[in-house]
Structure formats: structure tokens, C-alpha cells
Amino acid sequence: MAACGAYMMAPDQLERYREAVAADSTGRALQGILDDLSERGFEVGHGMSEPLKTAPRGYPRDHPRVDLLRQKAVSAHRRLDGSQLRDAVAVRHFVVDTFDACRPMNDWIKFNIGSSKTGPGRR
């Protein structure tokens, strides 16, 4: 499996993520990126955290991107067929192609969320 994204966001990152998802321009952009990855065979998910059962506090339950707002992480991954795992060239191409395909999502994360501004151990 090869995966990309923000799997375990610190509280300050999660706050910036939700603000960006809620905003029309940046939120629609992320939704489009994730839809494209899904159409290309990627599993788009919520990283290592289960989503909230409802909209986070301060956000309307009927927000057009409430499903993204409920997430505590954002990720995309895909799996290589087991028969190809012995072929180093196939594995290398698979990983590089996965990372290339995920570049728009990773760029969105970098620009809209960035690194945590809290110190280590504050997650």
C-alpha cells in the first residue's frame, strides 16, 4: 500500500483544516481533488481517526462538506496487487505514480494546514 495525506493532525492543524474545508474556495478545491483521486481508484479516507458522528462544534450540520468537516484527518491510498510485489520496478513505479497523483492533495494540505505550531507532545 502507498498512502499520502495528513493522518494525525494536531489540534491547531485540525482547526486550520476545518476552516479551509468550510470556506467555499478552498473547501470545494479539496472536495474536487478527493473526488478525482477516488475516480482514479484511490481509497479516500480519514487517516487513523474515526470521523465525528456529526458536524464539529461551530459548524452547521447541513454544511455542503459536512462529511469532510467530520474528519480528523484526510488521506488517500491504494494497494498494489500482491503478485507485483516481487517486481522492484513495478513497486517503484507504483509508489512514484501514487505520490505524483496525490501531489494536489499534499499541496492543498501544505498550503492550507501546514505544520503544527504547537510543541511536541501537544497532540
DSSP file (Angstrom, degrees, kcal/mol; ACC not computed):
  #  RESIDUE AA STRUCTURE BP1 BP2  ACC     N-H-->O    O-->H-N    N-H-->O    O-->H-N    TCO  KAPPA ALPHA  PHI   PSI    X-CA   Y-CA   Z-CA
    1    1 A M              0   0    0      0, 0.0     2,-0.4     0, 0.0    78,-0.2   0.000 360.0 360.0 360.0 142.0    0.0    0.0    0.0
    2    2 A A  E     +A   78   0A   0     76,-2.3    76,-1.9    92,-0.1     2,-0.3  -0.995 360.0 177.7-125.0 136.1    1.1    3.5   -0.7
    3    3 A A  E     -A   77   0A   0     -2,-0.4     2,-0.3    74,-0.2    74,-0.2  -0.950  13.4-172.1-140.6 155.7   -0.6    6.4    1.0
    4    4 A C  E     +A   76   0A   0     72,-2.3    72,-2.1    -2,-0.3     2,-0.3  -0.938  37.1  68.0-139.6 160.6   -0.5   10.2    1.3
    5    5 A G  E    S-A   75   0A   0     -2,-0.3     2,-0.6    70,-0.2    70,-0.2  -0.856  83.5 -50.4 133.9-163.6   -2.1   12.8    3.4
    6    6 A A  E     +A   74   0A   0     68,-2.7    68,-2.1    -2,-0.3     3,-0.3  -0.941  51.0 172.6-116.8 104.6   -2.4   14.2    7.0
    7    7 A Y  S    S+     0   0    0     -2,-0.6    41,-1.2     1,-0.3     2,-0.3   0.844  70.7  20.6 -88.5 -37.3   -3.1   11.2    9.2
    8    8 A M  S    S-     0   0    0     39,-0.1    -1,-0.3    40,-0.1     2,-0.2  -0.746  77.0-166.2-137.3  85.6   -2.9   12.5   12.7
    9    9 A M        -     0   0    0     63,-0.8   106,-0.1    -2,-0.3    -3,-0.0  -0.500  19.5-124.8 -77.9 140.5   -3.4   16.3   12.8
   10   10 A A     >  -     0   0    0     -2,-0.2     4,-2.7     1,-0.1     3,-0.4  -0.372  37.7 -97.5 -70.5 161.0   -2.5   18.3   15.9
   11   11 A P  H  > S+     0   0    0      0, 0.0     4,-2.1     0, 0.0     5,-0.1   0.866 125.2  50.2 -53.5 -40.5   -5.4   20.4   17.3
   12   12 A D  H  > S+     0   0    0      2,-0.2     4,-1.8     1,-0.2     5,-0.1   0.871 112.1  48.0 -68.3 -34.2   -4.1   23.6   15.6
   13   13 A Q  H  > S+     0   0    0     -3,-0.4     4,-2.9     2,-0.2    -1,-0.2   0.910 110.0  52.1 -68.8 -42.1   -3.8   21.8   12.3
   14   14 A L  H  X S+     0   0    0     -4,-2.7     4,-2.5     1,-0.2    -2,-0.2   0.882 108.1  52.0 -61.7 -38.9   -7.3   20.3   12.7
   15   15 A E  H  X S+     0   0    0     -4,-2.1     4,-2.1    -5,-0.2    -1,-0.2   0.929 112.3  44.7 -62.9 -45.6   -8.7   23.8   13.3
   16   16 A R  H  X S+     0   0    0     -4,-1.8     4,-2.3     2,-0.2    -2,-0.2   0.884 111.6  54.5 -66.3 -38.1   -7.0   25.2   10.1
   17   17 A Y  H  X S+     0   0    0     -4,-2.9     4,-2.6     2,-0.2    -2,-0.2   0.952 110.1  45.4 -58.2 -50.7   -8.2   22.1    8.2
   18   18 A R  H  X S+     0   0    0     -4,-2.5     4,-2.5     1,-0.2    -2,-0.2   0.886 111.5  52.1 -64.8 -39.1  -11.8   22.7    9.2
   19   19 A E  H  X S+     0   0    0     -4,-2.1     4,-1.6     1,-0.2    -1,-0.2   0.921 112.7  45.8 -61.1 -42.6  -11.6   26.4    8.4
   20   20 A A  H  < S+     0   0    0     -4,-2.3     7,-0.3     2,-0.2    -2,-0.2   0.878 113.0  49.3 -69.4 -37.8  -10.3   25.6    4.9
   21   21 A V  H  < S+     0   0    0     -4,-2.6    -2,-0.2     1,-0.2    -1,-0.2   0.898 111.1  50.5 -66.4 -39.6  -12.9   22.9    4.3
   22   22 A A  H  < S+     0   0    0     -4,-2.5    -2,-0.2    -5,-0.2    -1,-0.2   0.827  92.4  88.4 -69.3 -32.4  -15.7   25.3    5.4
   23   23 A A  S  X S-     0   0    0     -4,-1.6     4,-2.6    -5,-0.2     5,-0.4  -0.461  81.2-131.8 -69.3 136.9  -14.5   28.1    3.1
   24   24 A D  H  > S+     0   0    0      3,-0.2     4,-2.3     1,-0.2     5,-0.3   0.923  98.5  43.2 -59.2 -49.6  -16.1   27.8   -0.3
   25   25 A S  H  > S+     0   0    0      1,-0.2     4,-1.6     2,-0.2    -1,-0.2   0.958 123.6  33.7 -67.3 -50.1  -13.0   28.2   -2.5
   26   26 A T  H  > S+     0   0    0      2,-0.2     4,-2.2     1,-0.2    -1,-0.2   0.867 119.4  51.8 -75.2 -35.0  -10.6   26.0   -0.5
   27   27 A G  H  X S+     0   0    0     -4,-2.6     4,-2.4    -7,-0.3    -3,-0.2   0.923 110.9  46.9 -66.9 -44.2  -13.2   23.5    0.5
   28   28 A R  H  X S+     0   0    0     -4,-2.3     4,-2.5    -5,-0.4    -1,-0.2   0.888 110.1  55.2 -63.7 -37.4  -14.5   23.0   -3.0
   29   29 A A  H  X S+     0   0    0     -4,-1.6     4,-2.2    -5,-0.3    -2,-0.2   0.941 109.7  45.3 -61.2 -47.1  -10.9   22.6   -4.2
   30   30 A L  H  X S+     0   0    0     -4,-2.2     4,-2.8     1,-0.2     5,-0.3   0.925 111.4  52.7 -62.9 -43.6  -10.2   19.8   -1.7
   31   31 A Q  H  X S+     0   0    0     -4,-2.4     4,-2.5     1,-0.2    -1,-0.2   0.910 110.2  48.8 -58.7 -42.1  -13.5   18.1   -2.5
   32   32 A G  H  X S+     0   0    0     -4,-2.5     4,-2.3     2,-0.2    -1,-0.2   0.901 110.9  50.0 -63.7 -41.5  -12.6   18.2   -6.2
   33   33 A I  H  X S+     0   0    0     -4,-2.2     4,-2.3     2,-0.2    -2,-0.2   0.933 113.4  45.4 -62.0 -47.0   -9.1   16.8   -5.5
   34   34 A L  H  X S+     0   0    0     -4,-2.8     4,-2.4     1,-0.2    -2,-0.2   0.884 111.6  52.1 -67.1 -38.2  -10.5   13.9   -3.4
   35   35 A D  H  X S+     0   0    0     -4,-2.5     4,-2.5    -5,-0.3    -1,-0.2   0.916 109.9  49.9 -62.3 -42.3  -13.3   13.2   -5.9
   36   36 A D  H  X S+     0   0    0     -4,-2.3     4,-1.3     2,-0.2    -2,-0.2   0.924 111.0  48.4 -62.4 -44.9  -10.6   12.9   -8.7
   37   37 A L  H  <>S+     0   0    0     -4,-2.3     5,-2.5     1,-0.2     3,-0.2   0.910 111.2  50.7 -62.5 -41.3   -8.5   10.6   -6.6
   38   38 A S  H ><5S+     0   0    0     -4,-2.4     3,-1.7     1,-0.2    -1,-0.2   0.918 108.3  51.7 -62.0 -44.1  -11.5    8.4   -5.8
   39   39 A E  H 3<5S+     0   0    0     -4,-2.5    -1,-0.2     1,-0.3    -2,-0.2   0.778 105.7  57.2 -62.8 -26.1  -12.4    8.2   -9.5
   40   40 A R  T 3<5S-     0   0    0     -4,-1.3    -1,-0.3    -3,-0.2    -2,-0.2   0.320 129.3 -94.2 -89.4   7.5   -8.8    7.2  -10.2
   41   41 A G  T < 5S+     0   0    0     -3,-1.7     2,-0.2     1,-0.3    -3,-0.2   0.530  79.4 137.4  97.0   6.5   -9.1    4.2   -7.9
   42   42 A F      < -     0   0    0     -5,-2.5     2,-0.7    -6,-0.2    -1,-0.3  -0.584  54.5-126.7 -82.5 147.9   -7.7    5.6   -4.7
   43   43 A E  E     -B   77   0A   0     34,-3.4    34,-2.1    -2,-0.2     2,-0.5  -0.872  25.2-156.0 -90.8 119.1   -9.4    5.0   -1.4
   44   44 A V  E     +B   76   0A   0     -2,-0.7    32,-0.2    32,-0.2     2,-0.2  -0.855  29.6 149.2 -99.6 126.9  -10.0    8.3    0.2
   45   45 A G  E     -B   75   0A   0     30,-2.2    30,-1.6    -2,-0.5     3,-0.1  -0.584  55.7 -89.6-142.9-160.2  -10.3    8.2    3.9
   46   46 A H    >   -     0   0    0      1,-0.4     3,-1.4    28,-0.2    26,-0.3  -0.019  53.4-130.3-115.4  26.3   -9.9    9.6    7.3
   47   47 A G  T 3   -     0   0    0      1,-0.2    -1,-0.4    26,-0.1   -40,-0.1  -0.327  68.4 -27.6  63.8-136.3   -6.4    8.5    8.3
   48   48 A M  T 3  S+     0   0    0    -41,-1.2     2,-0.4    -3,-0.1    -1,-0.2   0.381 119.3  79.3 -98.1   3.3   -6.1    6.9   11.7
   49   49 A S  S <  S-     0   0    0     -3,-1.4    23,-0.3   -42,-0.3    24,-0.2  -0.911  77.8-122.1-117.4 138.9   -9.0    8.6   13.4
   50   50 A E        -     0   0    0     -2,-0.4     3,-0.1     1,-0.1    -2,-0.1  -0.508  39.3-108.7 -70.4 143.7  -12.7    7.8   13.2
   51   51 A P        -     0   0    0      0, 0.0    20,-0.2     0, 0.0    -1,-0.1  -0.275  37.0 -93.7 -69.5 160.2  -14.8   10.7   12.0
   52   52 A L        -     0   0    0     18,-2.8    18,-0.1     1,-0.1     3,-0.0  -0.335  29.0-124.6 -65.2 156.4  -17.1   12.6   14.3
   53   53 A K  S    S+     0   0    0      2,-0.1     2,-0.2    -3,-0.1    -1,-0.1   0.739  90.1   9.0 -77.0 -23.1  -20.7   11.4   14.3
   54   54 A T  S    S-     0   0    0     16,-0.1    -2,-0.1     1,-0.1     3,-0.1  -0.801 106.3 -53.9-142.7-177.9  -22.0   14.9   13.5
   55   55 A A        -     0   0    0     -2,-0.2     3,-0.1     1,-0.1     6,-0.1  -0.313  65.4-102.1 -61.6 144.9  -20.6   18.3   12.4
   56   56 A P    >   -     0   0    0      0, 0.0     3,-2.1     0, 0.0    -1,-0.1  -0.292  53.6 -74.9 -65.7 156.7  -17.9   19.7   14.7
   57   57 A R  T 3  S+     0   0    0      1,-0.3     0, 0.0    -3,-0.1     0, 0.0  -0.232 121.2  24.8 -52.9 132.9  -18.9   22.4   17.2
   58   58 A G  T 3  S+     0   0    0      1,-0.2    -1,-0.3    -3,-0.1    -3,-0.0   0.350 102.4  97.5  93.4  -5.7  -19.5   25.7   15.5
   59   59 A Y  S <  S-     0   0    0     -3,-2.1    -1,-0.2    -4,-0.0     2,-0.1  -0.931  79.0-108.8-117.4 140.6  -20.2   24.3   12.0
   60   60 A P    >   -     0   0    0      0, 0.0     3,-1.5     0, 0.0    -3,-0.0  -0.371  17.4-133.5 -68.3 143.3  -23.7   23.7   10.6
   61   61 A R  T 3  S+     0   0    0      1,-0.3     5,-0.1    -6,-0.1    -2,-0.0   0.717 106.6  53.1 -66.8 -20.5  -24.9   20.2   10.3
   62   62 A D  T 3  S+     0   0    0      4,-0.1    -1,-0.3     3,-0.1     4,-0.0   0.159  75.2 140.7-102.3  19.0  -26.2   20.9    6.8
   63   63 A H    X   -     0   0    0     -3,-1.5     3,-1.8     1,-0.1     4,-0.2  -0.352  62.3-121.9 -59.0 140.3  -22.9   22.3    5.6
   64   64 A P  T 3  S+     0   0    0      0, 0.0     3,-0.2     0, 0.0    -1,-0.1   0.728 112.5  37.8 -60.8 -21.2  -22.3   21.1    2.0
   65   65 A R  T >> S+     0   0    0      1,-0.1     4,-2.2     2,-0.1     3,-0.7  -0.129  74.2 131.9-118.5  36.4  -19.0   19.5    3.0
   66   66 A V  H <>  +     0   0    0     -3,-1.8     4,-2.0     1,-0.3     5,-0.2   0.840  68.8  61.0 -59.1 -33.6  -20.1   18.2    6.4
   67   67 A D  H 34 S+     0   0    0      1,-0.2     4,-0.5     2,-0.2    -1,-0.3   0.902 108.7  42.8 -61.8 -39.0  -18.6   14.8    5.7
   68   68 A L  H X4 S+     0   0    0     -3,-0.7     3,-0.9     1,-0.2    -2,-0.2   0.870 110.8  55.9 -72.5 -36.5  -15.1   16.4    5.3
   69   69 A L  H 3< S+     0   0    0     -4,-2.2    -2,-0.2     1,-0.2    -1,-0.2   0.840 102.0  57.6 -63.6 -32.0  -15.7   18.6    8.3
   70   70 A R  T 3< S+     0   0    0     -4,-2.0   -18,-2.8    -5,-0.2    -1,-0.2   0.691  89.3  97.5 -71.3 -18.8  -16.4   15.5   10.4
   71   71 A Q    <   -     0   0    0     -3,-0.9   -21,-0.1    -4,-0.5     3,-0.1  -0.388  56.6-162.6 -74.0 148.2  -13.0   14.1    9.5
   72   72 A K  S    S+     0   0    0    -23,-0.3   -63,-0.8   -26,-0.3     2,-0.3   0.353  80.9  14.9-105.0   0.2  -10.0   14.4   11.9
   73   73 A A        -     0   0    0    -24,-0.2     2,-0.4   -65,-0.1   -66,-0.2  -0.956  67.3-139.5-160.0 168.5   -7.6   13.6    9.0
   74   74 A V  E     +A    6   0A   0    -68,-2.1   -68,-2.7    -2,-0.3     2,-0.3  -0.986  31.0 153.0-142.3 131.4   -7.5   13.3    5.3
   75   75 A S  E     -AB   5  45A   0    -30,-1.6   -30,-2.2    -2,-0.4     2,-0.3  -0.973  26.7-155.9-152.8 163.5   -5.7   10.7    3.3
   76   76 A A  E     +AB   4  44A   0    -72,-2.1   -72,-2.3    -2,-0.3     2,-0.3  -0.990  22.9 163.7-142.4 137.7   -5.7    8.8    0.0
   77   77 A H  E     -AB   3  43A   0    -34,-2.1   -34,-3.4    -2,-0.3     2,-0.3  -0.974  15.1-169.6-149.2 163.7   -4.2    5.4   -0.6
   78   78 A R  E     -A    2   0A   0    -76,-1.9   -76,-2.3    -2,-0.3     2,-0.4  -0.973  19.2-125.7-150.2 162.4   -4.1    2.5   -3.0
   79   79 A R        -     0   0    0     -2,-0.3     2,-0.4   -78,-0.2    -2,-0.0  -0.856  12.9-132.6-116.0 145.8   -2.8   -1.1   -3.0
   80   80 A L        -     0   0    0     -2,-0.4     5,-0.1     1,-0.1    11,-0.0  -0.787  39.6 -98.8 -92.5 136.7   -0.5   -2.9   -5.4
   81   81 A D    >   -     0   0    0     -2,-0.4     3,-2.2     1,-0.1     4,-0.4  -0.301  31.6-124.5 -54.4 133.6   -1.6   -6.3   -6.5
   82   82 A G  G >  S+     0   0    0      1,-0.3     3,-1.2     2,-0.2     4,-0.3   0.776 107.2  63.9 -54.6 -31.4    0.3   -8.9   -4.4
   83   83 A S  G 3  S+     0   0    0      1,-0.2     3,-0.4     2,-0.1    -1,-0.3   0.721 100.7  52.9 -68.7 -18.5    1.7  -10.6   -7.5
   84   84 A Q  G X  S+     0   0    0     -3,-2.2     3,-1.7     1,-0.2     7,-0.3   0.510  81.1  91.7 -92.6  -5.1    3.6   -7.5   -8.4
   85   85 A L  T <  S+     0   0    0     -3,-1.2    -1,-0.2    -4,-0.4    -2,-0.1   0.712  82.5  55.9 -66.4 -19.0    5.3   -7.1   -5.0
   86   86 A R  T 3  S+     0   0    0     -3,-0.4     2,-0.9    -4,-0.3    -1,-0.3   0.539  88.9  85.9 -87.6  -6.5    8.3   -9.1   -6.2
   87   87 A D    <>  -     0   0    0     -3,-1.7     4,-2.4     1,-0.2     5,-0.2  -0.821  61.2-167.3 -99.6 100.7    8.9   -6.8   -9.1
   88   88 A A  H  > S+     0   0    0     -2,-0.9     4,-2.5     1,-0.2    -1,-0.2   0.847  87.6  52.1 -58.3 -37.5   11.1   -3.9   -7.8
   89   89 A V  H  > S+     0   0    0      2,-0.2     4,-2.6     1,-0.2    -1,-0.2   0.924 110.3  48.1 -66.1 -43.5   10.5   -1.9  -11.0
   90   90 A A  H  > S+     0   0    0      2,-0.2     4,-2.5     1,-0.2    -2,-0.2   0.903 112.6  48.9 -63.3 -41.2    6.7   -2.3  -10.6
   91   91 A V  H  X S+     0   0    0     -4,-2.4     4,-2.6    -7,-0.3     5,-0.2   0.934 111.4  49.2 -64.6 -45.6    6.8   -1.3   -7.0
   92   92 A R  H  X S+     0   0    0     -4,-2.5     4,-2.6     1,-0.2     5,-0.2   0.932 113.3  46.3 -59.9 -46.8    8.9    1.7   -7.7
   93   93 A H  H  X S+     0   0    0     -4,-2.6     4,-3.0     1,-0.2     5,-0.2   0.899 111.4  53.1 -62.4 -40.4    6.6    2.9  -10.4
   94   94 A F  H  X S+     0   0    0     -4,-2.5     4,-2.3    -5,-0.2    -2,-0.2   0.931 112.1  43.8 -60.1 -47.5    3.6    2.2   -8.2
   95   95 A V  H  X S+     0   0    0     -4,-2.6     4,-2.6     2,-0.2     5,-0.2   0.936 116.3  46.3 -65.8 -47.1    5.0    4.4   -5.4
   96   96 A V  H  X S+     0   0    0     -4,-2.6     4,-2.5    -5,-0.2    -2,-0.2   0.925 113.9  48.5 -62.9 -44.6    6.1    7.2   -7.6
   97   97 A D  H  X S+     0   0    0     -4,-3.0     4,-2.5    -5,-0.2    -1,-0.2   0.886 111.3  51.2 -62.8 -38.8    2.8    7.2   -9.5
   98   98 A T  H  X S+     0   0    0     -4,-2.3     4,-1.9    -5,-0.2    -2,-0.2   0.952 112.2  45.1 -63.0 -49.4    0.9    7.2   -6.2
   99   99 A F  H  X S+     0   0    0     -4,-2.6     4,-0.5     1,-0.2    -2,-0.2   0.886 113.0  51.1 -64.3 -38.3    2.8   10.2   -4.9
  100  100 A D  H >< S+     0   0    0     -4,-2.5     3,-1.0    -5,-0.2    -1,-0.2   0.925 110.7  48.5 -62.6 -44.2    2.5   12.1   -8.2
  101  101 A A  H 3< S+     0   0    0     -4,-2.5     4,-0.3     1,-0.2    -1,-0.2   0.842 112.6  49.1 -64.9 -33.0   -1.3   11.5   -8.2
  102  102 A C  H 3X S+     0   0    0     -4,-1.9     4,-2.7     1,-0.2     3,-0.4   0.491  81.6  99.6 -85.2  -4.0   -1.5   12.7   -4.6
  103  103 A R  H <X S+     0   0    0     -3,-1.0     4,-3.0    -4,-0.5     5,-0.3   0.888  79.0  52.8 -53.8 -45.0    0.5   15.8   -5.2
  104  104 A P  H  > S+     0   0    0      0, 0.0     4,-2.2     0, 0.0    -1,-0.2   0.913 112.5  45.7 -58.9 -39.9   -2.5   18.2   -5.5
  105  105 A M  H  > S+     0   0    0     -3,-0.4     4,-2.6    -4,-0.3    -2,-0.2   0.938 114.2  47.6 -66.5 -46.0   -3.9   16.9   -2.2
  106  106 A N  H  X S+     0   0    0     -4,-2.7     4,-2.7     1,-0.2    -1,-0.2   0.883 111.8  50.5 -63.4 -37.9   -0.5   17.2   -0.5
  107  107 A D  H  X S+     0   0    0     -4,-3.0     4,-2.7    -5,-0.3     5,-0.2   0.907 109.6  51.1 -64.9 -41.1   -0.1   20.7   -1.9
  108  108 A W  H  X S+     0   0    0     -4,-2.2     4,-2.9    -5,-0.3     5,-0.4   0.937 112.1  47.1 -59.6 -46.5   -3.5   21.6   -0.5
  109  109 A I  H  X>S+     0   0    0     -4,-2.6     4,-2.6     1,-0.2     5,-2.1   0.933 113.1  48.3 -61.0 -47.5   -2.6   20.3    2.9
  110  110 A K  H  <5S+     0   0    0     -4,-2.7    -1,-0.2     3,-0.2    -2,-0.2   0.919 118.0  40.0 -61.0 -44.7    0.8   22.1    2.9
  111  111 A F  H  <5S+     0   0    0     -4,-2.7    -2,-0.2    -5,-0.2    -1,-0.2   0.890 126.8  31.6 -73.7 -40.5   -0.7   25.4    1.9
  112  112 A N  H  <5S+     0   0    0     -4,-2.9    -3,-0.2    -5,-0.2    -2,-0.2   0.718 135.2  18.5 -95.0 -23.6   -3.9   25.3    4.0
  113  113 A I  T  <5S+     0   0    0     -4,-2.6    -3,-0.2    -5,-0.4    -4,-0.1   0.779  80.6 172.5-113.9 -53.4   -2.9   23.3    7.1
  114  114 A G      < -     0   0    0     -5,-2.1    -3,-0.1   -98,-0.1     2,-0.1  -0.123  47.0 -31.6  69.9-170.4    0.9   23.4    7.3
  115  115 A S  S    S-     0   0    0      1,-0.1     2,-0.2    -5,-0.1  -106,-0.0  -0.349  75.2 -88.3 -77.9 160.1    2.9   22.1   10.2
  116  116 A S        -     0   0    0      1,-0.1    -1,-0.1    -2,-0.1    -2,-0.0  -0.464  26.6-158.3 -69.0 139.6    1.8   22.1   13.8
  117  117 A K        +     0   0    0     -2,-0.2     2,-0.2    -3,-0.1    -1,-0.1   0.437  68.4  89.9 -97.9  -2.7    2.6   25.3   15.6
  118  118 A T  S    S-     0   0    0      1,-0.1     3,-0.1     4,-0.0     4,-0.1  -0.605  86.2-100.6 -90.6 158.1    2.3   23.6   19.0
  119  119 A G    >   -     0   0    0     -2,-0.2     3,-1.2     1,-0.2    -1,-0.1  -0.148  51.9 -70.8 -71.3 169.3    5.3   22.0   20.6
  120  120 A P  T 3  S+     0   0    0      0, 0.0    -1,-0.2     0, 0.0     0, 0.0  -0.263 118.9  29.7 -58.5 146.4    6.0   18.3   20.6
  121  121 A G  T 3  S+     0   0    0     -3,-0.1    -2,-0.1     1,-0.1     0, 0.0   0.543  87.0 108.7  82.2   7.3    3.7   16.2   22.8
  122  122 A R    <         0   0    0     -3,-1.2    -1,-0.1     1,-0.2    -3,-0.1   0.150 360.0 360.0-100.1  18.6    0.7   18.5   22.4
  123  123 A R              0   0    0   -113,-0.1    -1,-0.2  -112,-0.1    -2,-0.0   0.460 360.0 360.0 -84.8 360.0   -1.4   16.3   20.2
